[in-house]
Each structure stands twice: as C-alpha cells, then as structure tokens.
Amino acid sequence: MRSSKPYSNVTFSKRVDHDAGRHHTPRAPSEPAKCGTCGAVYYSRRWTSAGSPRKGGKHKHFQPQTITVCPACKEIQEGLAGGFVYVSGAFLTSHRSEIDRLLENEAERATADNPLARVITREMDENGRLIVSTTTEHLALRLGHSLEKAFDGEIRYDFSHENKLARVYWHRD
C-alpha cells in the first residue's frame, strides 16, 4: 500500500553544521589559488601546504594564481572552532613544557597532512586548565589521542549533537 505523503531527502536527512559552512565559499575557487594569509595552495580541488610538491599533469600552463583566503584562515579570523582540547590535572603543572611540545609537534604533523587543520588558540583558564581550540574536530581528537598515548591519564570525547564540534577532556593527577 502506497502512501500519498510526499517524502524527500530533506525529511530524513539530519542537518549537520548549523553554521552552514560559513567558512566555505559558495563555489570552489578557480585553480590554482593561493591563500594570501598562510600560503596554502588550492590545486586539483584540494588545499595543500605551500611547500608540498605538486603532482603535475592537470594544468600544463598555469594561469596567474588567484589570491584568496583558505577556509582555515577564515575560521581563525572569525574565531570559529571545530574542536576543543581541555588538559587538566597536577601532571599538567609539573610537565607543562613536555605537553606543549607534544601538542605543537602533533599539530605540525596534522597540518602537513591537512593544511586546513590548525590550532587556533592555546590558553590557560582561571581553573588552571590548558584549553586548545582547533579548526577541525579531527585535530582535537588527534591531539587527545596523542596525549593519552604519550602520558596515559583519563580521556573523554564529547561530540555536539548537531554541529561538527568535538570536545576532548584529558586529565591526569
């Protein structure tokens, strides 16, 4: 028996990212494009780091590069974070330099893989916690996993119900 009720994909799909991707442009930038802020290059429909080698072939004769702003730089300028890492406990105060170095190194490796994954801020709050905000939720998860792997401790991952936002809580006494 068929129903007369009209269904569409909108009826069943859950809307994710209520910011509606404000940091993404409505259309893809023309290739090749370069971010005027960080130097990342948009080539073959991907953002790559400025120093990474390009696999040639698609563009035999490059046009002059279009200068634009990459989505990560837009997120940083607007203060839109995709993830937060909260580091707390007595271990933080006694091993602060080691934790900072680990987070910096892991963020650099992540940025080499994906130039849109960056740390926005790293600051201490009034409770003595270190709060790291990131442009992507994947980077927050990666930082939390590296903390757990290197220093053990207790870790908890929380995800937003509808927005693409991750909160990672790491604690060790």
C-alpha distance (Angstrom), angle and dihedral (degrees) to the residues before:
residue distance angle dihedral
M1 . . .
R2 3.78 . .
S3 3.75 124.0 .
S4 3.77 121.7 -134.5
K5 3.82 91.9 -145.8
P6 3.80 110.8 113.8
Y7 3.77 113.1 -125.3
S8 3.73 126.9 -172.7
N9 3.77 137.3 174.8
V10 3.81 88.5 -94.4
T11 3.80 89.3 62.8
F12 3.80 92.6 60.9
S13 3.80 103.8 28.0
K14 3.76 119.5 94.7
R15 3.76 112.7 -136.9
V16 3.78 110.2 -124.2
D17 3.80 126.2 -167.3
H18 3.80 104.4 25.6
D19 3.78 89.1 -160.5
A20 3.80 81.1 72.9
G21 3.77 91.5 -136.7
R22 3.80 94.8 -65.3
H23 3.80 89.2 172.3
H24 3.82 91.2 58.5
T25 3.77 120.2 80.7
P26 3.81 117.4 -120.8
R27 3.80 89.6 -118.6
A28 3.75 131.5 29.7
P29 3.80 112.9 -97.2
S30 3.77 117.7 -106.1
E31 3.77 112.5 -95.5
P32 2.96 129.6 -78.5
A33 3.80 99.7 31.1
K34 3.77 129.8 163.8
C35 3.79 129.4 -155.8
G36 3.77 109.0 -121.5
T37 3.80 91.6 -152.8
C38 3.81 106.3 47.3
G39 3.81 102.9 10.4
A40 3.82 96.5 -119.8
V41 3.81 113.5 155.5
Y42 3.81 126.5 -135.2
Y43 3.79 107.1 -146.6
S44 3.83 131.6 151.5
R45 3.81 89.9 4.8
R46 3.82 92.7 -59.0
W47 3.77 135.4 99.7
T48 3.81 111.3 -126.8
S49 3.77 133.3 -179.5
A50 3.78 117.1 -89.8
G51 3.81 95.3 -113.1
S52 3.81 99.3 41.3
P53 3.80 116.8 113.4
R54 3.80 116.2 -110.1
K55 3.75 123.1 -132.6
G56 3.77 102.3 -129.4
G57 3.72 130.6 -146.9
K58 3.77 107.6 84.1
H59 3.78 99.1 71.3
K60 3.77 109.8 39.2
H61 3.78 93.0 173.2
F62 3.77 113.5 30.3
Q63 3.75 118.4 -143.6
P64 3.78 117.7 -138.5
Q65 3.78 106.6 -73.9
T66 3.76 118.6 -100.6
I67 3.80 111.0 -128.4
T68 3.80 110.8 -136.0
V69 3.80 140.1 144.7
C70 3.80 118.0 -97.5
P71 3.84 120.6 -130.4
A72 3.83 92.0 -107.9
C73 3.80 92.8 55.1
K74 3.82 89.5 48.0
E75 3.81 90.1 52.8
I76 3.79 91.1 49.0
Q77 3.82 92.2 48.4
E78 3.80 92.4 48.3
G79 3.81 94.2 40.6
L80 3.81 93.7 -123.0
A81 3.79 108.8 155.6
G82 3.78 123.5 -163.0
G83 3.79 94.6 -167.6
F84 3.78 144.0 12.4
V85 3.79 129.4 -153.2
Y86 3.82 116.8 -160.4
V87 3.81 114.4 -162.8
S88 3.81 116.9 -170.9
G89 3.78 144.1 155.8
A90 3.78 139.8 75.7
F91 3.80 89.8 -71.3
L92 3.82 88.9 66.6
T93 3.80 93.6 59.7
S94 3.80 94.5 47.5
H95 3.83 96.5 42.4
R96 3.81 102.3 30.9
S97 3.82 96.4 131.7
E98 3.81 92.8 49.9
I99 3.80 92.2 49.0
D100 3.82 91.7 47.6
R101 3.80 91.1 49.7
L102 3.81 91.8 48.8
L103 3.80 92.2 50.0
E104 3.82 92.4 47.2
N105 3.81 93.2 48.8
E106 3.79 93.4 46.7
A107 3.82 91.3 47.7
E108 3.82 90.1 51.0
R109 3.81 91.2 51.4
A110 3.80 90.6 48.3
T111 3.80 91.4 49.1
A112 3.80 89.8 51.8
D113 3.82 88.4 55.7
N114 3.80 95.3 40.9
P115 3.82 119.3 11.3
L116 3.81 90.2 -160.8
A117 3.83 91.1 64.7
R118 3.81 106.6 85.5
V119 3.77 141.4 146.4
I120 3.81 111.2 -107.2
T121 3.80 101.4 -172.9
R122 3.79 139.7 -5.3
E123 3.79 114.1 -163.7
M124 3.78 143.7 148.1
D125 3.81 119.3 -119.3
E126 3.80 128.4 -148.5
N127 3.83 91.9 -90.8
G128 3.80 92.8 58.9
R129 3.80 95.2 -105.1
L130 3.78 122.6 138.5
I131 3.80 110.1 -129.6
V132 3.79 118.9 -163.2
S133 3.81 118.1 -172.9
T134 3.79 119.7 -161.3
T135 3.80 136.5 -168.3
T136 3.82 94.1 -125.8
E137 3.76 133.6 38.5
H138 3.80 89.5 -133.3
L139 3.80 92.1 62.1
A140 3.81 91.0 51.8
L141 3.81 89.8 52.2
R142 3.80 90.7 46.9
L143 3.81 92.4 51.0
G144 3.81 91.4 48.5
H145 3.79 91.9 48.7
S146 3.81 91.7 50.0
L147 3.83 90.8 50.2
E148 3.79 90.9 50.9
K149 3.79 92.9 46.5
A150 3.81 95.2 47.5
F151 3.80 102.5 37.8
D152 3.82 105.3 16.0
G153 3.82 110.8 -142.6
E154 3.79 130.9 133.3
I155 3.78 119.1 -54.4
R156 3.79 132.6 -173.0
Y157 3.80 127.4 -174.1
D158 3.81 119.3 -154.4
F159 3.78 123.9 -175.0
S160 3.77 128.2 -163.0
H161 3.77 115.8 -111.2
E162 3.79 97.8 -127.6
N163 3.79 109.5 -0.8
K164 3.77 124.3 71.8
L165 3.79 95.5 -108.4
A166 3.80 130.5 129.9
R167 3.79 128.2 -166.7
V168 3.79 118.4 -164.0
Y169 3.81 119.9 -166.9
W170 3.82 117.5 -164.7
H171 3.80 121.4 -179.6
R172 3.78 134.5 173.7
D173 3.80 129.3 165.9
